[in-house]
């Protein structure tokens, strides 16, 4: 076994491993499959970065965010590490081709790719047969419909594992229930994986939830941010328009703020992020497009102006506070109307049975791209999920097996998704309204058994 402590210091400039890092790295170096659930800020990137320097063949890392991939590539290059690259739709085609050739010729040591690349024509074939030491899947909960951030593009990764046959598979997630962890292992075809679950509890975080009227949220937010020790802060909104309006409100009240959402240009987002990370502004008002992989340890507050769709999403976003170990607040503002709206959105995300019947009939004569025009009333997300259900049930639309009912199978699949989404929303509302210890409700959802009083939430010690 190599002297990991020396490599950690010499190559990464770190004096010691964080809890849980070393056994995961050792298991990977021994060729085992690993599923690691670590809370936000636990240093999960090292789990694939360090092994990539020691393994004989390349490491492929699947990551859902281009900005996160770019940050990691730049950071590793700044450390003087070589053979680090990424393949994304935002990179020039000639650059992606050079990176792919580097993999084929053995020059690349660690390459980041987005999950949608595995459905791109020819990509998997170009890698087939190449020796691969490690396939690491970041945000692995995205592969399961029971996870809080299911993404159909992740469904291709099981096929990638089968085709590429990596020596080891590493699945990383910050928040997953036991059921989600089991499905991650199945979907990625992991072989008796070693499972490492770090305790999710962050004792330095103070959890608080307030029921407020929509019209008063701005004033409640201002009151919170003006508290001593509340800054720097991240404020999450559910809509892009809300993010812009809240940022303007804060600026007008004398708080230096930036706005960040997916509708802004890449340059605008980059500048906003750099100003916040560099301390030029005290508050980042954003949608969930901001935060994943962001390295700012001194965030003192994370405020949600509306409830997320699940406790998994909430804990991941709230966990961006206090990563330096210092005291930090996680404040959730909510109303009954918020949860009613969330349930309305949940219904609209899924098609009616009659619409599935029509789509199924249309697929007999037309490919999905041509069929889309007949269902313009469906949202892009609803359309994608419908196609995933209809085309992902093991049947070929060109030769429908007479013994199967693909529409019924697709409907049951989508109904399972919808019920899971409603269950997670119900638990989110229970957390928001509970008179019990919030930390207990939160951690029990993830299968942990915390004490029933934590002395660091509003219900246990009162708001302060």
For each residue, the residues with C-beta under 8 A, 3 or more apart:
1: 4 26 29
2: 7 29 54
3: 6 7
4: 1 7 8 17 22 25 26 50
5: 8 9 16 17
6: 3 9 10
7: 2 3 4 10 11 12 50 53 54
8: 4 5 11 12 14 15 16 17 50
9: 5 6 12 13 14 15
10: 6 7
11: 7 8 50 53 79 80 81
12: 7 8 9 46 49 50 79
13: 9 79
14: 8 9 17
15: 8 9
16: 5 8
17: 4 5 8 14 21 22 25 46
18: 21 42 43 46
19: 42 198
20: 23 24 36 38 42 196 198
21: 17 18 24 25 42 43 46 47
22: 4 17 25 26
23: 20 26 27 196
24: 20 21 27 28 34 36 47 170 194 196
25: 4 17 21 22 28 29 46 47 50 51
26: 1 4 22 23 29 30
27: 23 24 30 32 34 194 196
28: 24 25 31 32 34 47 48 51 55 134 168 170
29: 1 2 25 26 51 54 55
30: 26 27
31: 28 167 168
32: 27 28 168 193 194
33: 168 169 170 190 191 192 193 194
34: 24 27 28 47 168 169 170 171 193 194 195 196
35: 140 170 171 181 184 185 190 193 194 195 196
36: 20 24 44 47 170 171 172 173 195 196 197 198
37: 172 173 174 175 176 181 195 196 197 198 200
38: 20 42 43 44 172 174 196 198
39: 42 174 175 198 199 200 202 319
40: 174 316 319 320 323
41: 297 319 320 323
42: 18 19 20 21 38 39 174 198
43: 18 21 38 46
44: 36 38 47 138 172 174
45: 48 49 72 293
46: 12 17 18 21 25 43 49 50
47: 21 24 25 28 34 36 44 50 51 136 170 172
48: 28 45 51 52 59 61 110 134 136 170 172
49: 12 45 46 52 53 72 76 110
50: 4 7 8 11 12 25 46 47 53 54
51: 25 28 29 47 48 54 55 59 133 134
52: 48 49 55 58 59 109 110 133 134
53: 7 11 49 50 81 109
54: 2 7 29 50 51
55: 28 29 51 52 59 133 134 167
56: 131 133
57: 106 130 131 132 133 167
58: 52 83 103 106 108 109 110 111 130 131 132 133
59: 48 51 52 55 109 110 111 132 133 134 135 136
60: 103 111 113 127 132 134 135 136 164 166
61: 48 69 110 111 112 113 136 137 138
62: 112 113 114 115 135 136 137 138 154 157
63: 68 69 72 112 113 114 138 139
64: 68 114 115 138 139 142 151 292
65: 68 69 292 293
66: 69 70 86 88 89 90 114
67: 70 71 269 273 293
68: 63 64 65 71 72 138 292 293
69: 61 63 65 66 72 73 86 88 112 114
70: 66 67 73 74 86
71: 67 68 74 75 293 295
72: 45 49 63 68 69 75 76 112 293
73: 69 70 76 77 84 85 86 112
74: 70 71 77 78
75: 71 72 78 79
76: 49 72 73 79 81 84 110
77: 73 74 80 81 84
78: 74 75
79: 11 12 13 75 76
80: 11 77
81: 11 53 76 77 84 109 110
82: 109
83: 58 102 107 108 109 110
84: 73 76 77 81 108 109 110 111
85: 73 99 102 108 110 111 112
86: 66 69 70 73 91 99 111 112 113
87: 91 96 99 100 111 112 113 114 117
88: 66 69 91 96 112 113 114 117
89: 66 114 116 117
90: 66 266
91: 86 87 88 95 96 99
92: 95 96
93: 96 97
94: 97 98
95: 91 92 98 99
96: 87 88 91 92 93 99 100
97: 93 94 100 101
98: 94 95 101 102
99: 85 86 87 91 95 96 102 103 108 111
100: 87 96 97 103 104 126 127
101: 97 98 104 105
102: 83 85 98 99 105 107 108 111
103: 58 60 99 100 106 107 108 111 127 130
104: 100 101 126 127 130
105: 101 102
106: 57 58 103
107: 83 102 103
108: 58 83 84 85 99 102 103 111
109: 52 53 58 59 81 82 83 84
110: 48 49 52 58 59 61 76 81 83 84 85
111: 58 59 60 61 84 85 86 87 99 102 103 108
112: 61 62 63 69 72 73 85 86 87 88
113: 60 61 62 63 86 87 88 117 118
114: 62 63 64 66 69 87 88 89 117 153
115: 62 64 118 142 151 153 154 156 157
116: 89 119 120 153
117: 87 88 89 113 114 120 123
118: 113 115 123 124 153 156 157 159 160
119: 116 123 153 156
120: 116 117 123
121:
122: 125 126
123: 117 118 119 120 126 127
124: 118 127 128 159 160 163 164
125: 122 128
126: 100 104 122 123
127: 60 100 103 104 123 124 130 132 163 164
128: 124 125 163 164
129:
130: 57 58 103 104 127 164
131: 56 57 58
132: 57 58 59 60 127 135 164 165 166 167
133: 51 52 55 56 57 58 59 166 167 168
134: 28 48 51 52 55 59 60 166 167 168 169 170
135: 59 60 62 132 160 161 164 166 168 169 170
136: 47 48 59 60 61 62 169 170 171 172
137: 61 62 140 143 154 157 169 170 171 172 188
138: 44 61 62 63 64 68 172
139: 63 64 142 149 172 173 174 292
140: 35 137 143 171 172 173 176 184 188
141: 144 147 148 149 173 175 176 180 184 312
142: 64 115 139 147 149 150 151 154
143: 137 140 147 150 151 154 155 157 158 183 184 187 188
144: 141 147 150 180 183 184 187
145: 150 413 416 417 420
146: 150 177 179 180 183 420
147: 141 142 143 144 150 173 176 180 183 184 312
148: 141 175 309 310 311 312 313 316 424
149: 139 141 142 312 313
150: 142 143 144 145 146 147 154 417
151: 64 115 142 143 154
152: 155 384 385 388
153: 114 115 116 118 119 156
154: 62 115 137 142 143 150 151 157 187
155: 143 152 158 187 388 392
156: 115 118 119 153 159 160
157: 62 115 118 137 143 154 160 161 187 188
158: 143 155 161 162 187 188 189
159: 118 124 156 162 163
160: 118 124 135 156 157 163 164
161: 135 157 158 164 165 166 169 188 189
162: 158 159 165 189
163: 124 127 128 159 160
164: 60 124 127 128 130 132 135 160 161
165: 132 161 162
166: 60 132 133 134 135 161 169
167: 31 55 57 132 133 134
168: 28 31 32 33 34 133 134 135
169: 33 34 134 135 136 137 161 166 188 189 190 191 193
170: 24 28 33 34 35 36 47 48 134 135 136 137
171: 34 35 36 136 137 140 184 185 188 190 193
172: 36 37 38 44 47 48 136 137 138 139 140
173: 36 37 139 140 141 147 176 180 181 184
174: 37 38 39 40 42 44 139 316 319
175: 37 39 141 148 200 312 313 315 316 319 446
176: 37 140 141 147 173 180 181 184 312 446
177: 146 180 181 312 445 446 447
178: 181 182 447
179: 146 182 183
180: 141 144 146 147 173 176 177 183 184 312
181: 35 37 173 176 177 178 184 185 195 197
182: 178 179 185 186
183: 143 144 146 147 179 180 186 187
184: 35 140 141 143 144 147 171 173 176 180 181 187 188 190
185: 35 171 181 182 188 190 193 195
186: 182 183 189 190
187: 143 144 154 155 157 158 183 184
188: 137 140 143 157 158 161 169 171 184 185
189: 158 161 162 169 186
190: 33 35 169 171 184 185 186 193
191: 33 169
192: 33
193: 32 33 34 35 169 171 185 190
194: 24 27 32 33 34 35
195: 34 35 36 37 181 185
196: 20 23 24 27 34 35 36 37 38
197: 36 37 181
198: 19 20 36 37 38 39 42
199: 39 448
200: 37 39 175 315 443 446 448
201: 439 443 448 450
202: 39 205 319 322
203: 454 456
204: 322 325 326 327 328 456
205: 202 318 319 321 322 328 329 330 456
206: 327 328 329 330 456 457 458
207: 318 330 332 438 439 442 456 457 458
208: 329 330 331 332 438 457 458 463
209: 331 332 333 334 431 432 433 438 458
210: 220 331 332 333 334
211: 334 335 336 432 433
212: 216 217 220 333 334 335
213: 216 217 335
214: 217 335 337
215:
216: 212 213 219 220
217: 212 213 214 220 221 305 333
218: 221 222 246 249
219: 216 222 223
220: 210 212 216 217 223 224 333
221: 217 218 224 225 235 246 250 303 305 333
222: 218 219 225 226 249 250 253 255
223: 219 220 226 227
224: 220 221 227 230 301 303 329 331
225: 221 222 230 231 233 250 255 283 301 303
226: 222 223 230
227: 223 224 230
228:
229: 300 327
230: 224 225 226 227 233 300 301 329
231: 225 282 283 300 301
232: 276 279 282 283 284 296 298 299 300 301
233: 225 230 282 283 284 299 300 301 302 303
234: 283 284 286 290 291 299 301 302 303 320 321
235: 221 246 250 283 284 285 286 302 303 305
236: 286 287 288 302 303 304 305 306 308 317
237: 240 242 243 246 285 286 287 305 306
238: 242 287 305 306
239: 242 243 287
240: 237 243 244 261 262 263 287
241: 244 245
242: 237 238 239 245 246 305 306
243: 237 239 240 246 247 259 260 261 285 286 287
244: 240 241 247 248 259 261
245: 241 242 248 249
246: 218 221 235 237 242 243 249 250 285 305
247: 243 244 250 251 257 258 259 283 285
248: 244 245 251 252
249: 218 222 245 246 252 253
250: 221 222 225 235 246 247 253 255 257 283 285
251: 247 248 254 255 256 257
252: 248 249
253: 222 249 250
254: 251
255: 222 225 250 251 282 283
256: 251 280 281 282 283
257: 247 250 251 281 282 283 284 285
258: 247 272 273 275 276 281 283 284 285
259: 243 244 247 264 272 285 286
260: 243 264 269 272 273 284 285 286 287 289 290
261: 240 243 244 264 286 287 289 290
262: 240 287 289
263: 240
264: 259 260 261 268 269 272
265: 268 269
266: 90 269 270
267: 270 271
268: 264 265 271 272
269: 67 260 264 265 266 272 273 289
270: 266 267 273 274
271: 267 268 274 275
272: 258 259 260 264 268 269 275 276 284
273: 67 258 260 269 270 276 277 284 290 294
274: 270 271 277 278
275: 258 271 272 278 280 281
276: 232 258 272 273 279 280 281 284 296
277: 273 274 294 295 296
278: 274 275
279: 232 276
280: 256 275 276
281: 256 257 258 275 276 284
282: 231 232 233 255 256 257
283: 225 231 232 233 234 235 247 250 255 256 257 258
284: 232 233 234 235 257 258 260 272 273 276 281 290
285: 235 237 243 246 247 250 257 258 259 260
286: 234 235 236 237 243 259 260 261 289 290 291
287: 236 237 238 239 240 243 260 261 262 290
288: 236 291 308 313 317
289: 260 261 262 269 286
290: 234 260 261 273 284 286 287 294
291: 234 286 288 294 317 320
292: 64 65 68 139
293: 45 65 67 68 71 72
294: 273 277 290 291 320
295: 71 277
296: 232 276 277 299 320 323
297: 41 323 324
298: 232 323 324 326
299: 232 233 234 296 302 320 321 322 323 328
300: 229 230 231 232 233 321 322 326 327 328 329
301: 224 225 230 231 232 233 234 321 328 329 330 331
302: 233 234 235 236 299 317 318 320 321 328 329 330 331
303: 221 224 225 233 234 235 236 331 332 333
304: 236 307 308 314 317 318 331 332 333
305: 217 221 235 236 237 238 242 246 333
306: 236 237 238 242 333 334 338
307: 304 314 332 334 338 339 342 428 429 432
308: 236 288 304 313 314 317 428
309: 148 313 342 346 421 424 425 428
310: 148 313 314 421 424 425 427 428
311: 148 314 315 424 427 428 431 442 445 446
312: 141 147 148 149 175 176 177 180 315 316 424 445 446
313: 148 149 175 288 308 309 310 316 317
314: 304 307 308 310 311 317 318 332 428 431 442
315: 175 200 311 312 318 319 442 446
316: 40 148 174 175 312 313 319
317: 236 288 291 302 304 308 313 314 320
318: 205 207 302 304 314 315 321 330 332
319: 39 40 41 174 175 202 205 315 316 323
320: 40 41 234 291 294 296 299 302 317 323
321: 205 234 299 300 301 302 318 328 329 330
322: 202 204 205 299 300 325 326 327 328
323: 40 41 296 297 298 299 319 320
324: 297 298
325: 204 322
326: 204 298 300 322
327: 204 206 229 300 322
328: 204 205 206 299 300 301 302 321 322
329: 205 206 208 224 230 300 301 302 321
330: 205 206 207 208 301 302 318 321
331: 208 209 210 224 301 302 303 304
332: 207 208 209 210 303 304 307 314 318 431 432
333: 209 210 212 217 220 221 303 304 305 306
334: 209 210 211 212 306 307 338 339 432
335: 211 212 213 214 338 339
336: 211 339 340
337: 214 340 341
338: 306 307 334 335 341 342
339: 307 334 335 336 342 343 425 428 429 432
340: 336 337 343 344
341: 337 338 344 345
342: 307 309 338 339 345 346 425
343: 339 340 346 347 422 425
344: 340 341 347 348
345: 341 342 348 349
346: 309 342 343 349 350 418 421 422 425
347: 343 344 350 418
348: 344 345 379 382
349: 345 346 379 381 382 385 418 421
350: 346 347 382 385 414 415 417 418
351: 355 356 359 378 382 385 386 414
352: 355 356
353: 356 357 407 411
354: 357 358
355: 351 352 358 359 375 378 386
356: 351 352 353 359 360 386 389 390 407 410 411 414
357: 353 354 360 361 407
358: 354 355 361 362 374 375
359: 351 355 356 362 363 371 375 386 387 390
360: 356 357 363 364 390 406 407 410
361: 357 358 364
362: 358 359 365 366 371 374
363: 359 360 366 367 368 371 390 391 397
364: 360 361 397 400
365: 362
366: 362 363 370 371
367: 363 370 371
368: 363 371 372 387 391
369: 372
370: 366 367 373
371: 359 362 363 366 367 368 374 375
372: 368 369 375 376 383
373: 370 376
374: 358 362 371
375: 355 358 359 371 372 378 383
376: 372 373
377:
378: 351 355 375 382 383 386
379: 348 349 382 383
380: 383 384
381: 349 384 385
382: 348 349 350 351 378 379 385 386
383: 372 375 378 379 380 386 387
384: 152 380 381 387 388
385: 152 349 350 351 381 382 388 389 414 417
386: 351 355 356 359 378 382 383 389 390 410 414
387: 359 368 383 384 390 391
388: 152 155 384 385 391 392
389: 356 385 386 392 393 409 410 411 413 414
390: 356 359 360 363 386 387 393 397 406 407 410
391: 363 368 387 388 397
392: 155 388 389 413
393: 389 390 404 406 409 410 413
394:
395: 400 401 404 406
396: 399 400
397: 363 364 390 391 400
398:
399: 396
400: 364 395 396 397 404 406
401: 395 404
402:
403:
404: 393 395 400 401 409
405: 408 409
406: 360 390 393 395 400 409 410
407: 353 356 357 360 390 410 411
408: 405 411 412
409: 389 393 404 405 406 412 413
410: 356 360 386 389 390 393 406 407 413 414
411: 353 356 389 407 408 414 415
412: 408 409 415 416
413: 145 389 392 393 409 410 416 417
414: 350 351 356 385 386 389 410 411 417 418
415: 350 411 412 418 419
416: 145 412 413 419 420
417: 145 150 350 385 413 414 420 421
418: 346 347 349 350 414 415 421 422
419: 415 416 422 423
420: 145 146 416 417 423 424
421: 309 310 346 349 417 418 424 425
422: 343 346 418 419 425 426
423: 419 420 426 427
424: 148 309 310 311 312 420 421 427 428
425: 309 310 339 342 343 346 421 422 428 429
426: 422 423 429 430
427: 310 311 423 424 430 431 445
428: 307 308 309 310 311 314 339 424 425 431 432
429: 307 339 425 426 432 433
430: 426 427 433 434 441
431: 209 311 314 332 427 428 434 438 441 442 445
432: 209 211 307 332 334 339 428 429
433: 209 211 429 430
434: 430 431 438 441 459
435: 459
436: 440 441 452 459
437: 440 441 450 451 452 453 454 457 459 460
438: 207 208 209 431 434 441 442 454 457 458 459 460
439: 201 207 442 443 450 454 456 457 460
440: 436 437 443 444 450 451 452 453 454
441: 430 431 434 436 437 438 444 445
442: 207 311 314 315 431 438 439 445 446
443: 200 201 439 440 446 448 449 450
444: 440 441 447 448 449 450
445: 177 311 312 427 431 441 442
446: 175 176 177 200 311 312 315 442 443
447: 177 178 444
448: 199 200 201 443 444
449: 443 444
450: 201 437 439 440 443 444 454
451: 437 440 454
452: 436 437 440
453: 437 440 460
454: 203 437 438 439 440 450 451 457 460
455: 460 461
456: 203 204 205 206 207 439 460 461
457: 206 207 208 437 438 439 454 460 461
458: 206 207 208 209 438 461 462 463
459: 434 435 436 437 438
460: 437 438 439 453 454 455 456 457
461: 455 456 457 458 464
462: 458
463: 208 458
464: 461
